[in-house]
Amino acid sequence: MKTTKFFVLGALLSITLIGCGKKEEAPKTATNVEVKEFKENKLNLEKKVIKKGEAGPDEVTLSFAATSDVHGRIYPYEYGIDSEDKSAGYAKTYTIVKALKEKNPNLILMDVGDTVQDNSAELFNNLETHPMVEAMNTMGYDAWVLGNHEFNFEKDFLIRNVKNFKGSVISVNIENEDDGSKFVLPYQIYDVQGVKVALVGGIPPHVPMWEASAPEHFKGLTFEDPMTAVQETLAELEGKYDVLVGAFHLGRKDEYGKTGVFDLAEAYPQFDLIFAGHEHARYVTDVNGSTVLEPGAYGWGVSNGEIKMAKKDGKWEVKEVVAKNLETKDVQADAGILEQFKNVHDESRADANKIVGKVNGKFIEKTDYITGQDKVTTMPTSQLEDTAIIQLINDVQNHYAKSDVSAAAVFNFDSNLNAGDFKKKDVAFIYKYTNTLMGVNMTGENLLKYMEWSMNYYNQVKPGDVTISFNPKVRGYNYDMFDGVNYKVDISKPAGERIVDATINGKAIDPKKTYKVAVNNYRFGSLLNLGLVTDQDKYYDSYEELQDAGRIRDLIVKYVQEELKGELTPKIDNNWEIIGFDNNVPGKAEIIEKIKSGEIVVPMSEDGRTLNVQSININNL
């Protein structure tokens, strides 16, 4: 039985939490331990009930806490820009968790995935236990739900860390291909003071698409749609729990039309509480009677849910659910975690500051197209015109893939390079992800379809539009800009009809001709999914050739040092432009000034991840 639920979105901690970062005796870190190899394909994890607290009272308050998408952050620090991030890191979330545990020692603590990747975390992949997993062990995590980025590396790496995690590793929809058994636990049952709690977790089913260039990362595994897998598991759990909790590394809606976390809540109202991830969103809401919340990304916050239980006629009933997100910004980092992982922090900073070349001029004069500032708050120049940043990335890709055409996206709207030393952190700043490079054979017909798919990023212009805006349903990392081909993008036309005058070497793209196209490994998966290439079309794979040295970040360094002799000078060939937009709307200059002053605010997406999702239109002001 479900009753009243209360939400507190973005709730701040009381002042008592601020002082919870006192120094403790730090366990020894595992960063110098030699790695062992695990050759087993199966984990054969045992399903067992984990007991927390003694049974007794007829009223019990269950407490849950979740982090998600922490992406390699222990310290509140962003190594890609070598700067503190006050809203990030396990050291901050642990301060909140410790306060919650003081209030309720039987707290169930979980991480909802995308844990061991990003922020220089790959520097430590050769360790017996990855520092992020070691940190979870230190903080007493009860459960770890696998995210899609856990599959960015060798399967042995994942298996080793799953084995070394001291809690339960959960995902309902990953199966061993040979016999259909679950790769990790589909659920975990806890006995909390006599109340049976079932925790079910899951992952997006698209890992084979996203990791298509490296099938060894998920060798022997299949990924089922969460909707079906949850249905089967709930049938198995029938009668075994009093409270049902979900922890799904899923966005509210799935980006490829499969199951989102809201779909699960709609389909299975028996969930009392669902913790979400993947979307990097911050929200607390009710969906069909189930409380659903997500704690943002990188350690922005801790999602906390409390369920008040009461026994009636010998059976437990849910009386109340209270849910909130607790922000970390003003919380002191835990001193014990900082001390334990100081070597990880120091090694990451040292690596970020290695000088790999010299920059001879600013690459983008105004990063924000309207304000001219380095921090984008209105329209990113990098998405509106060709820039030296994208030119560099495409030059690198074309060079190593020996391709006719290269396609690359901006992962960070603030990406830029300034005159001075070119350091590894600058490479991470302009190329956020650890992607590898692929070369594929593609017909001219499919190349044009690919280009049209990418140009869906722009909203169709309307009369009176003063600004150009972006489709809120398309992430910036899914907007590719092409080099080796000259083209225009007519945003007055609907999506699918926007590419104009596309030529290669002065000749119109021949639909029947085969061209060599350079893309990153994630886009290769997208192209497979779109049916524009097949596995047989792949002719180059930088990872197969160079292993870890084949990551695009490393190729950028290699290109600068070997081909540019360490001297990096901005250049742009301006091979593409946007057309179909009226730059002479009456009153435009006045509107632009109001945007600069902040009097008019350029809208962003509801989840805060996509800037500039609606054009400022003079007729609507």
N, C-alpha and C positions, 0 to 999 in steps of 0.2 A: 504494500500500500504506500502510495506517495502522497506527501502533503506539501505544505508551503515551502518555497525555496527562495533564498535571498542571495542577491548578487552585489558585490562591491567591486567595480571595475577599476583597476589601477590603484587599489588602496595602498596607502603608505603605511609603513611600520611605525609603531609608537617609538618614542625616544628610548625606551628600554632596550630596543634591539640594537641601537647604535653602538652600545658598549659591549656587544657580544664577541668582539674580535680579539679577545685576550689571548696571549701567547700560551700555547700548549706544547707538551713534549711531542715532537714530530717523529713519526715512524720513518725508518730509513727508506729512501727512494730506491726504485728498482732500475734506475736509468743506467747502471753500469753492469747489469746482469746479462750474461750471454743469452742469446735467443735459442730456444729449443724449437725443433720442427715437429708439427703435428701432421701426420700423414693420414689420419682417419678422415673418411668422408662424412661419417655420421657422428653426432654427439651423444645419441642415446641417453638423453636427459630423463631423469626419473620424475614422475608426477607425484608430489607428496604435499600434504597440508602443512603449512608453516604456522606455528603457534606464536602468538604475541599476547602476553598478559594472561592472567588467570580469570576464569569464569567466575561470576558471582552476582553482581548487581543486575537488576531487571531493566536498568537504563544505562546505555553505553553511548558515548560519543566517539565515532570513528573519525580519524583525521588522516588526510592524504595530502601529499605535496608532490609537485612535478616540475621538472625543468624540461626544456626541449630545444633542439637546434642550437646547442651551445657551440658547436663547430670549433673545437680545438682551443677553447679559452678557459684557462685556469686562472691566470692573473687577469685583472681588469685592464687589458692591454691589447692594442691592435698592432701586430708586428709589421703588417704591410705598409703602415705609415709611421711606424716607430713612435706611437703616441698612446697615452693613457685613454681608456674608455671607461668612464665611471659607471656605465650601465652594462657591464659585461663580467663574465667569469665565474667559475665555481667558487672562488674565494669569497665572492660577494654573496652568492646564493646560499653558501653554507652558513653564513651568519644568520640568515633568515631561518634556515632549516633547524639550526640548533635551538633557536627561540621557540619554534613550533614544537620541537621534541621536548623542551622543558615543560611546555604546557600539556603535551600528550605524548608520553614516552612510547606509546604503541603506534606512533605515526608510521604510515606506509609511504616510503619515499621512492619515486620512480623518475627515470629519464626517458623521454619519448623520442629519442633518436637523433641522427645526424650529429654524432658526438665526437668521433675521432678524426674528422677531416677539417682542413682549413686552418688558417692562422699559424702557419709553419708547423702544424702538428705532424706532418709527414716526415719531419726531421728525425722523429723518434720511432718510426715504424719498425726498426730492426730490434727493438727492445723486447725482452721477454713479456713484459706487460706494458702496454702503452700508458703514458702518463695520465691520459684522460680516464682510462679504466682504473688505474691505480688511485686516482683522485676519488672516483666514485666509491671504490672500496673503502678508502679512508673515511669518507663522509657517511658510510653506512647505507648506501642505496640498496633497496630491497629488490628493485626490478629495473631492467634495461630493455626497452622496446627498440628493436633495430630500425634504423632509418635507411633510406636509399643510399646515402653517402657512405654508409658502412661498407658498401660493396665497391668502393672506388679503388680498392687495392687487392692484392693477392688473397685468394680464399684462405690460405694458410694463416695469413695475418688475422683475418676475422675469426677463424676457428680458435686460434691461440688465445685471443682476447676474450672470446666468449667463455672459454674454459677457465680463464684466470679471473673473470668477474665473480665476485663472491655471492651475488644475489641470483635472482632468476632472470634468464634472458627469454624474452617473449615475442612471438609473432605468429599469429594464427594462420597466416596464408602463405607460408613458405614450406614447401614439401620436398623431400628427397625424391628424385625423378624415378628411381628404380622400383620403389615399393610404395610410394605415396605416404610414407611416414613423415611426421613433422620434423623440420630441420632444428628448430628450437621449441621450447614449450609453447603450446597454443594459449595456455592460460596458467595462472597460479592461484591456488586457493589458500587463503589465510584464515586462521581461527583467532579472531581478536576479541579477547575476553568472552569467548563463547559465541560470538557472532561470526558466521561463515561469510567471508568476502571472496568473491571470484573476480580476478583481474584478467581481462582479455585484451590483447594487443594486436596490432597489425601494421602493415607497410603498404605503400603504393605498389601495384602489380607491374609497374613499368620498368623495373630494374633491368630486365633483358634488353629493353629498347635503349635505355640510358647507357648501359654498359655493353652495347652491341659490339663495340670494337675490341672488347676484352672479355670474351665469353668465359675465360678461365676464372674470372672473378666470381661467377655464380655457377660454375661447372657442377652438373648433377642436381641442380635445384630448379624447381618450377615455382611460379608466383601466381596464385589464384586470386580472382577478384575477391576483395574483402567481404562483400555482401554474402556470397555463397559460403565462404569459409566460416564466417561468424554464425550463419544459420546452422551449419553442421555442428559447430562447437557448442552453441547454446542448447542444442538437443542433447548433447552429451552431458552438459552441466545440469540438466533438469533435476531439481530436487536437491542439489548439492550446495546451494548457497542461500544466504539471506539477503545479501546485497550484491549487486552487479555493477562493476566499475570497468570502464573502457580506457585504454591508453593507446591511441591510434596515431601513427605518424602519417596523418592525412589532413589535407586542407578541407575547408568547409565544403567546397565543390572540387571535384577532380579536374585537373587541367586538360585531360584527354577524354572526358565524358564517361569515365568509369565511376566508381563509388567514392564519394566524399564522406567526411565524418557526419555531416548533417543528414545525408542519406541513411546512414546507419542508425542515427537517432530516430529518424522518422519510421524506419522499418522495424526497429526493436526498442519499443518504449520501456522494456523491462530494465534498460540501463538507468541506474539512478544518477550516475555521474560519469562524464566522459572527458578525459584530458586529450587534447589534440596537439598536433605539431605540423611540421612540413611547410606551412604557409608563412611562417614568421609573423603571424598576426597576434594581436592582443585583444582579447574579447572575453566576455562572460555572458552567456545567453541561455535561454530555454528553448529547446526544440522538442516538440511533441511530449512535453512533460519530463524530459531528461535535461539535466544541467550540463552544458558543454562549455569548456573554456580552454584558452591557449595562452601561454606565458611569453609570447614574443620570441625573439631569437637572441643568441649570444650570452644569455644570462640577464636579459633586461628585467626579468621578474621570475617569481616562483608562483605557480598556480597552487592555490590551497583550497581544499574542499573539506567540509565537515558534515557528517551525516549523523543525526541524532536518532538513536534506536530505542525502542521500548518493547518489552515483552508483554504480549497479550494472549491469554489462553495457551501459554506455553510456546508461542511462536513470536519471532521477532518481526516488528513492523518499522518501516521508515517513517519517522515523525516530521523530520525537517532536514533540508539540505541548504547549507550556506556555502557560497563559493565566492572567491575573490582572487585577484592577482596582486601580489605584493612586490612592489618595485625595489630595485637594488640601488638606484642612483645615489641615494643619500645614506646608504648603509656602509659601515666600515668593513673592509675585507678581513677575513679571518686570518689572524697572524700565523696560526699553525700551518694552514695550507700554503701561505706565502713562503714560509720557511722551508717546508717540505719540498716545494717545487721551484725553489730559487734557481737551481741549476738549469731547469727547463727554460725558465724566463731568460736567464743570462745567455744560454746557448742560442735561443731564438733571436734575441736582440743582436748578438754578435753576427749571426748569419745574415740578418736583415741589413746590417750596415757594411757588408763586404762590398768594396768598390769594384765594379766590373767594367767601367768605361767612363766616358765624359760626355755630358750634354752641352751642345754649343748654342742653344737658344731655346726660348719658350715654345712649346709645341702647339698650344692652343692659347691665343691671346686673351680671349674671354671665355671662360669655361661655362658661365651662365650667359646665355644668348642675350638676355635683356639687361640684367644688372651689371654684367661684366665681371662679376666676382668669381673667386676660385671655387666657392661652394655653391652648387646649383640649388636654387630655390624656386625658379620659374621654369625656363625651358633650357635643356642642355644643348649646347652648340654641337656636341658630338653626334646628336641624333638628327640634326637639321642640315648639316653640310659635311662634306668630306674634310677630315682632319688628319694631321700628321700622326696622331696616335694610331688610328685605324690603318693608315698607310703603312706604318712600321709593321704592325701585326700581319697585315696581308702580304707585305714584302717578304717577311720571314716565312710565312706559310707557302707562298708561291715558290720560294727558293728551294726549300727542303722537299716539298712534294713534287717539284718540277711540273707545276700545273699551268694551265692556261688561265684559270680563274681562281681567285681565292675569296672566301666569304668569312667575315668575322664580326662579332658583336662587341659592344661596349658593356662590360659587366659593372662598371662603376662610373656613374655620370660625372663624377668629379675628376676622372682620370686626366692627368696632365704630366708633363715633364718640364722642369725649369733648368736653366743653365747651371752647370756645376757638376759635381761627381754623380755618376750613374751607379746607384747601389742596388743590391738585390731587392731591397724593400720597394724600390721604384718599379721594378719588374712586377712584383706582386700587386702594386697599386694600380698599374695599368692593365694587368691580366690577373684577375682575382682567383681563378680556379686552376686546379692542377690537371687541366685537360691535356690530351695528347693530340697529335696531328694525323689526319687521315687524307689519303688521296683516292678519289673515286672517279670512275668513268661515267659520264652522264650525257645523255642525248641533249641536243639543243632544245628539244621540246620540253624535256623535264627540267632543264636549267631554267627556262622561262617560267615554268610552273613554280619552281623553288623560289625564284625572285618575287613572283606575285604573292606567294605564301608569306614571305618576309614583309612585303609592303602592306599587309593587313595591319601592321603596327600603327599606321596613321589613321586618324579619324577623317572621314570625308569632309572637305571644307564646305562651309555654308556661306551664303552672302552675308557680309558684315563681320566675318571672322577677322579679328585683329591678330590672333595668335594661331599657330599650328599646334594641334594636340594629338595625343596618343590613345590608342584603343586600350581601355583599362583591363581588357581580357587577355592582353598580350604583354608578357613580361619583357623588359628591356633586353634581357639576355637571349630572347628569341627574335630579335630584330638584327638581321645580318646586313652588312654593307659589303658590296662586291667590288673587287678590283680585277683588272684584266679585261673588264667589259665596260664600255661606256653606255650610260643609260640615263633616262629621265624618269622621275616618279610623278605622275599626274594625280595629285590628291583631290582634284575636283571630280574624279571618277570613282565609282564604287570599287571595293576590294575585288581583286581578280582581273581588273582591267587597267592597271595603273602603269605598267612598264611601257615606256615609249622609246623608240629609236635605239634599241639595244644592239650594239655592234661589238665585235671582237676583231682587233687588227683592221679596223675600218670597214669590215663587212658585217652585214646583218647576220644575227645568229641563225644558223641553219638548223631547223628542227630535227633533221635526220642525221646530222653530223655528231660524232662523239667528241666531247671535250673533257679534259682532265680538270677536276675541281678539287681544291683544297678546303677542308673543313675540320673542325675539331671533333673529337670522338663522340661528344654528346649530340652534335648536329648530325653526325652519321646515323645515330639511332633515330633521330627525328625523320631523316630522309627515308630510312627503312620503313618506318611507320607510315609515312605518306605514300609509300610505294613508288618513290622516285628513283631509288637505287636498290640493288640486291647485294648480298654478301659477295657475290662473284664480281661485282663491279669495283671492289676495293683493289687498288694496285699498290698502295703505300700505307704503311702503319709505322709511325715513328717509335711506338712502344716496342713493337716486335723487333725493330732494328737496333734501338738504343736503350731499351728498358727505361729506368727512371730518368735517364738523361734525355729521353725523347719527349718529355713534357714540354708544352709550348713555352712555358716560362724559361726553361733551360735552353730551348732553341733560340729564344730572343737573345739571351746572353751570348750564346755561341755565335750567332749572326753578327752581333755588335763587335765582338772581339775578333772574329776571323774574317768577316766580309767587310766590315766598316773600320777595321783596325782600331777599335776602341773609341772612335769619334762619331758621336750621334748628332746629326744635324737635321732639324725638322724639314720635311719636304711633303708636298701634296700634289697629286696629279689632277685633282678636281674632275674625276671621271664621271661623277654623277651629280644631279641637282634635282631639287623639288620644283615642280611647275604646277600651274593651276591654282595658285594662291594670289589673291589681289593684295599687293603691297601698298596700295594707295587708297585704302578705305578712309573716307573723310573722318577726321577726328582721331585718327590712329595715334598720332604723336602724343596727344593729351592722355590717352588711355595708357600708353606705354609708360609715361611719367608716373601715373597713378599706381601702376604695377611696381615700378621701381621703389616708390615711397612706401608701399605696403597697403595703400588705401584700397587697392583691388588685389585680391589674392587669387593666384592661379590654382584651380582645384587639383587635389590629388586623390588617388583611389581610397576607398573606404579602409583598406588595411594598411595604408600608409607606405606601401612598397612601390607604387608607380606614381611619378610626378606628372603633372600637366595632362590630366585625363579629359579635360573639356576646354574647348577654345573660348577665349574671351570674345564675345560678340557684341558689337556696338549697339545692335538692335535690342539686346536683352538687358542692357544695363539700366 
